[in-house]
Amino acid sequence: MNVNAMHNYSAEQIADRLGELDLVMKGAKEEADTLKNEIKRREVNAVRCSKFILTVSHSTSKRLDTKRLADDIGKDTLADYYNETETTTIRVKPAPIQVEDAA
């Protein structure tokens, strides 16, 4: 849906649709996580089926322990190395059923 195509929709309509999609995505993610865990449990490395080819790879990552670094060199020194970024968070949760809605 194009953003310009939504100009006739109220904020409430947009929020309701976003909430519906959020539920679908969370359900799909939960199912996908369950399937991925089963693939891991079975120790599958690769499988080809009629629609997809699934491969599993493993990697290791290293992350900087900023708390430990701050403790070692001092928080004031570490503060000079931070970059500030702005983030917008949109949270979606079901609205409680109101008495007039239940009737």
Stockholm file with secondary structure:
# STOCKHOLM 1.0

chainA/1-103         MNVNAMHNYSAEQIADRLGELDLVMKGAKEEADTLKNEIKRREVNAVRCSKFILTVSHSTSKRLDTKRLADDIGKDTLADYYNETETTTIRVKPAPIQVEDAA
#=GR chainA/1-103 SS CCGGGGTTSCHHHHHHHHHHHHHHHHHHHHHHHHHHHHHHHTTCCEEECSSCEEECCCCCCCCCCHHHHHHHHCHHHHHTTCCCCCCCCCCCCCCCCCHHHHC
#=GC SS_cons         CCGGGGTTSCHHHHHHHHHHHHHHHHHHHHHHHHHHHHHHHTTCCEEECSSCEEECCCCCCCCCCHHHHHHHHCHHHHHTTCCCCCCCCCCCCCCCCCHHHHC
//
